[in-house]
């Protein structure tokens, strides 16, 4: 983020693609309604 005084003047956000839970925690993961994730 870039600020000018106390105002935000520029912000960059980066988002990764969705990914499935690793095998060790797959039993703890809950799927979000309306979303599908491809296993890689």
Buried (B, 14 or more C-beta within 10 A) or exposed (E): EEEEEEEEEEEEEEEEEEEEBEEEEEEEEEEEEEEEEEEE
